[in-house]
Protein backbone atom coordinates (compact mmCIF):
# COMPACT_ATOMS: atom_id res chain seq x y z
CA UNK A 1 0.00 0.00 0.00
CA UNK A 2 1.40 3.39 -1.00
CA UNK A 3 1.40 6.72 0.70
CA UNK A 4 -1.45 8.93 -0.56
CA UNK A 5 -1.07 12.62 -1.17
CA UNK A 6 -3.72 14.88 0.33
CA UNK A 7 -5.54 17.25 -2.01
CA UNK A 8 -4.23 20.73 -1.29
CA UNK A 9 -6.58 23.68 -0.73
CA UNK A 10 -7.37 26.00 -3.64
CA UNK A 11 -5.79 29.41 -4.23
CA UNK A 12 -8.49 31.26 -2.33
CA UNK A 13 -7.95 29.06 0.74
CA UNK A 14 -4.14 29.03 0.88
CA UNK A 15 -1.88 32.06 1.42
CA UNK A 16 1.03 30.10 -0.10
CA UNK A 17 0.62 27.96 -3.21
CA UNK A 18 3.20 25.40 -4.27
CA UNK A 19 3.70 24.43 -7.90
CA UNK A 20 5.91 21.72 -9.34
CA UNK A 21 7.33 21.86 -12.84
CA UNK A 22 8.91 18.61 -13.95
CA UNK A 23 11.86 19.26 -16.21
CA UNK A 24 12.46 16.97 -19.16
CA UNK A 25 15.49 14.74 -19.17
CA UNK A 26 18.56 16.43 -20.57
CA UNK A 27 20.10 15.11 -23.81
CA UNK A 28 23.06 13.82 -21.78
CA UNK A 29 20.69 11.90 -19.50
CA UNK A 30 18.85 10.40 -22.47
CA UNK A 31 22.17 9.43 -24.07
CA UNK A 32 23.07 7.49 -20.93
CA UNK A 33 19.71 5.68 -20.98
CA UNK A 34 18.23 7.43 -17.94
CA UNK A 35 14.46 7.31 -17.52
CA UNK A 36 12.09 9.44 -15.52
CA UNK A 37 11.16 8.03 -12.13
CA UNK A 38 8.07 10.27 -11.85
CA UNK A 39 4.52 9.72 -12.99
CA UNK A 40 2.88 13.11 -13.45
CA UNK A 41 -0.85 13.63 -12.87
CA UNK A 42 -1.43 17.36 -13.50
CA UNK A 43 -5.22 17.07 -13.22
CA UNK A 44 -4.91 15.59 -9.74
CA UNK A 45 -2.13 17.95 -8.68
CA UNK A 46 0.25 15.14 -7.82
CA UNK A 47 3.31 13.21 -8.86
CA UNK A 48 4.18 9.65 -8.00
CA UNK A 49 7.76 8.68 -7.29
CA UNK A 50 8.39 5.05 -8.10
CA UNK A 51 5.22 3.03 -7.70
CA UNK A 52 3.73 4.20 -4.45
CA UNK A 53 5.13 7.50 -3.16
CA UNK A 54 2.57 10.23 -3.95
CA UNK A 55 3.20 13.96 -3.46
CA UNK A 56 0.53 16.64 -3.81
CA UNK A 57 0.91 20.22 -5.03
CA UNK A 58 -1.46 23.06 -5.89
CA UNK A 59 -0.21 23.01 -9.49
CA UNK A 60 1.70 20.28 -11.32
CA UNK A 61 3.19 21.00 -14.73
CA UNK A 62 4.42 18.08 -16.82
CA UNK A 63 7.67 17.93 -18.81
CA UNK A 64 6.00 19.28 -21.93
CA UNK A 65 4.52 22.37 -20.21
CA UNK A 66 5.78 25.53 -21.88
CA UNK A 67 6.67 28.91 -20.42
CA UNK A 68 3.17 30.25 -21.16
CA UNK A 69 1.57 27.42 -19.14
CA UNK A 70 3.84 28.21 -16.18
CA UNK A 71 2.97 31.90 -16.40
CA UNK A 72 -0.79 31.28 -16.69
CA UNK A 73 -0.91 28.79 -13.81
CA UNK A 74 1.53 30.36 -11.37
CA UNK A 75 2.23 34.02 -12.07
CA UNK A 76 -0.70 35.67 -13.84
CA UNK A 77 -3.17 35.28 -10.92
CA UNK A 78 -0.59 36.83 -8.57
CA UNK A 79 0.14 39.67 -10.96
CA UNK A 80 -3.57 40.48 -11.24
CA UNK A 81 -3.84 40.52 -7.44
CA UNK A 82 -0.73 42.72 -7.26
CA UNK A 83 -2.35 45.28 -9.58
CA UNK A 84 -5.33 45.26 -7.19
CA UNK A 85 -3.06 46.20 -4.27
CA UNK A 86 -2.09 42.83 -2.79
CA UNK A 87 1.45 41.67 -2.08
CA UNK A 88 2.78 38.87 -4.26
CA UNK A 89 6.00 36.88 -4.44
CA UNK A 90 7.14 34.29 -6.94
CA UNK A 91 10.33 32.34 -6.41
CA UNK A 92 11.87 29.16 -7.72
CA UNK A 93 13.50 26.59 -5.47
CA UNK A 94 15.37 23.46 -6.42
CA UNK A 95 18.75 21.86 -6.78
CA UNK A 96 21.35 22.96 -9.31
CA UNK A 97 20.30 22.07 -12.83
CA UNK A 98 16.62 21.67 -12.02
CA UNK A 99 15.46 24.48 -14.34
CA UNK A 100 14.97 27.49 -12.04
CA UNK A 101 16.76 30.01 -14.26
CA UNK A 102 15.03 28.75 -17.39
CA UNK A 103 11.59 28.93 -15.78
CA UNK A 104 12.00 32.33 -14.17
CA UNK A 105 13.77 34.18 -16.93
CA UNK A 106 16.10 32.46 -19.35
CA UNK A 107 14.94 34.75 -22.13
CA UNK A 108 14.26 38.27 -20.98
CA UNK A 109 12.49 41.30 -22.36
CA UNK A 110 15.81 42.72 -23.53
CA UNK A 111 15.86 39.96 -26.15
CA UNK A 112 12.21 40.56 -27.07
CA UNK A 113 11.20 44.24 -27.26
CA UNK A 114 7.71 44.92 -25.81
CA UNK A 115 6.63 46.50 -29.07
CA UNK A 116 6.94 43.09 -30.67
CA UNK A 117 3.46 41.82 -31.57
CA UNK A 118 2.52 38.65 -29.74
CA UNK A 119 5.36 38.94 -27.21
CA UNK A 120 3.48 36.77 -24.70
CA UNK A 121 3.50 33.88 -27.18
CA UNK A 122 7.32 33.75 -27.32
CA UNK A 123 8.08 30.24 -26.05
CA UNK A 124 11.42 31.11 -24.44
CA UNK A 125 10.20 34.14 -22.52
CA UNK A 126 10.40 33.27 -18.81
CA UNK A 127 7.94 34.13 -16.07
CA UNK A 128 9.72 37.32 -14.99
CA UNK A 129 10.08 38.51 -18.58
CA UNK A 130 6.32 38.14 -18.96
CA UNK A 131 5.80 40.10 -15.73
CA UNK A 132 8.05 42.85 -17.04
CA UNK A 133 6.02 43.06 -20.26
CA UNK A 134 2.75 43.19 -18.30
CA UNK A 135 4.16 45.91 -16.04
CA UNK A 136 5.28 48.00 -19.03
CA UNK A 137 1.85 47.52 -20.59
CA UNK A 138 0.16 48.72 -17.39
CA UNK A 139 2.41 51.77 -17.17
CA UNK A 140 1.57 52.75 -20.74
CA UNK A 141 -2.12 52.75 -19.78
CA UNK A 142 -1.64 55.28 -16.98
CA UNK A 143 -2.66 58.86 -17.76
CA UNK A 144 0.25 61.21 -18.47
CA UNK A 145 1.09 63.70 -15.76
CA UNK A 146 1.03 67.37 -16.79
CA UNK A 147 4.52 68.96 -17.12
C-alpha positions as MATLAB code, in Angstrom:
seq = 'XXXXXXXXXXXXXXXXXXXXXXXXXXXXXXXXXXXXXXXXXXXXXXXXXXXXXXXXXXXXXXXXXXXXXXXXXXXXXXXXXXXXXXXXXXXXXXXXXXXXXXXXXXXXXXXXXXXXXXXXXXXXXXXXXXXXXXXXXXXXXXXXXXX';
ca = [
       0.000    0.000    0.000;
       1.398    3.388   -1.004;
       1.401    6.725    0.700;
      -1.450    8.928   -0.559;
      -1.069   12.623   -1.171;
      -3.720   14.876    0.328;
      -5.537   17.246   -2.013;
      -4.227   20.733   -1.289;
      -6.579   23.683   -0.730;
      -7.368   26.005   -3.637;
      -5.792   29.406   -4.226;
      -8.489   31.264   -2.327;
      -7.948   29.057    0.738;
      -4.137   29.026    0.885;
      -1.882   32.057    1.422;
       1.027   30.095   -0.100;
       0.622   27.964   -3.207;
       3.202   25.399   -4.268;
       3.704   24.433   -7.896;
       5.912   21.722   -9.337;
       7.333   21.860  -12.840;
       8.913   18.605  -13.948;
      11.864   19.259  -16.207;
      12.456   16.969  -19.161;
      15.490   14.743  -19.172;
      18.563   16.433  -20.574;
      20.100   15.107  -23.812;
      23.063   13.816  -21.783;
      20.687   11.903  -19.498;
      18.848   10.401  -22.469;
      22.171    9.426  -24.071;
      23.074    7.488  -20.931;
      19.706    5.684  -20.984;
      18.228    7.429  -17.945;
      14.463    7.306  -17.519;
      12.089    9.443  -15.516;
      11.163    8.029  -12.133;
       8.065   10.268  -11.848;
       4.522    9.719  -12.986;
       2.880   13.113  -13.446;
      -0.845   13.628  -12.872;
      -1.430   17.359  -13.501;
      -5.222   17.071  -13.216;
      -4.909   15.587   -9.737;
      -2.125   17.947   -8.684;
       0.250   15.145   -7.823;
       3.312   13.212   -8.860;
       4.184    9.650   -8.001;
       7.764    8.678   -7.290;
       8.391    5.054   -8.104;
       5.220    3.031   -7.705;
       3.734    4.197   -4.448;
       5.132    7.505   -3.164;
       2.575   10.227   -3.949;
       3.202   13.958   -3.463;
       0.530   16.643   -3.807;
       0.906   20.223   -5.029;
      -1.462   23.056   -5.891;
      -0.212   23.006   -9.488;
       1.703   20.277  -11.315;
       3.193   21.004  -14.726;
       4.424   18.083  -16.817;
       7.666   17.929  -18.805;
       5.998   19.281  -21.926;
       4.524   22.368  -20.214;
       5.779   25.530  -21.878;
       6.672   28.908  -20.422;
       3.173   30.252  -21.156;
       1.573   27.421  -19.136;
       3.842   28.210  -16.178;
       2.972   31.902  -16.403;
      -0.786   31.278  -16.688;
      -0.907   28.791  -13.807;
       1.530   30.361  -11.367;
       2.227   34.024  -12.066;
      -0.705   35.671  -13.843;
      -3.166   35.281  -10.918;
      -0.595   36.832   -8.569;
       0.136   39.673  -10.958;
      -3.571   40.477  -11.239;
      -3.836   40.519   -7.440;
      -0.732   42.723   -7.259;
      -2.351   45.279   -9.576;
      -5.335   45.264   -7.187;
      -3.059   46.198   -4.269;
      -2.087   42.827   -2.795;
       1.454   41.670   -2.079;
       2.781   38.875   -4.264;
       5.997   36.879   -4.438;
       7.145   34.289   -6.940;
      10.332   32.335   -6.409;
      11.865   29.156   -7.721;
      13.499   26.590   -5.474;
      15.373   23.462   -6.416;
      18.749   21.865   -6.782;
      21.347   22.963   -9.305;
      20.303   22.070  -12.832;
      16.624   21.666  -12.023;
      15.463   24.483  -14.342;
      14.971   27.486  -12.045;
      16.756   30.007  -14.264;
      15.028   28.751  -17.389;
      11.587   28.933  -15.780;
      12.001   32.334  -14.168;
      13.768   34.182  -16.929;
      16.104   32.458  -19.348;
      14.943   34.754  -22.128;
      14.263   38.269  -20.976;
      12.488   41.298  -22.361;
      15.815   42.723  -23.529;
      15.861   39.964  -26.148;
      12.210   40.558  -27.071;
      11.205   44.242  -27.256;
       7.714   44.923  -25.806;
       6.627   46.504  -29.073;
       6.941   43.086  -30.675;
       3.461   41.823  -31.573;
       2.519   38.645  -29.741;
       5.356   38.938  -27.214;
       3.480   36.765  -24.704;
       3.504   33.885  -27.182;
       7.322   33.750  -27.317;
       8.082   30.242  -26.052;
      11.424   31.106  -24.443;
      10.202   34.137  -22.516;
      10.405   33.268  -18.813;
       7.945   34.135  -16.066;
       9.720   37.320  -14.991;
      10.081   38.512  -18.580;
       6.325   38.136  -18.960;
       5.797   40.096  -15.726;
       8.053   42.850  -17.036;
       6.021   43.055  -20.257;
       2.754   43.189  -18.300;
       4.160   45.913  -16.035;
       5.280   47.995  -19.031;
       1.851   47.518  -20.593;
       0.159   48.717  -17.387;
       2.414   51.767  -17.166;
       1.569   52.750  -20.743;
      -2.124   52.754  -19.783;
      -1.636   55.276  -16.980;
      -2.655   58.855  -17.764;
       0.249   61.210  -18.470;
       1.089   63.699  -15.760;
       1.034   67.371  -16.786;
       4.520   68.959  -17.122;
];
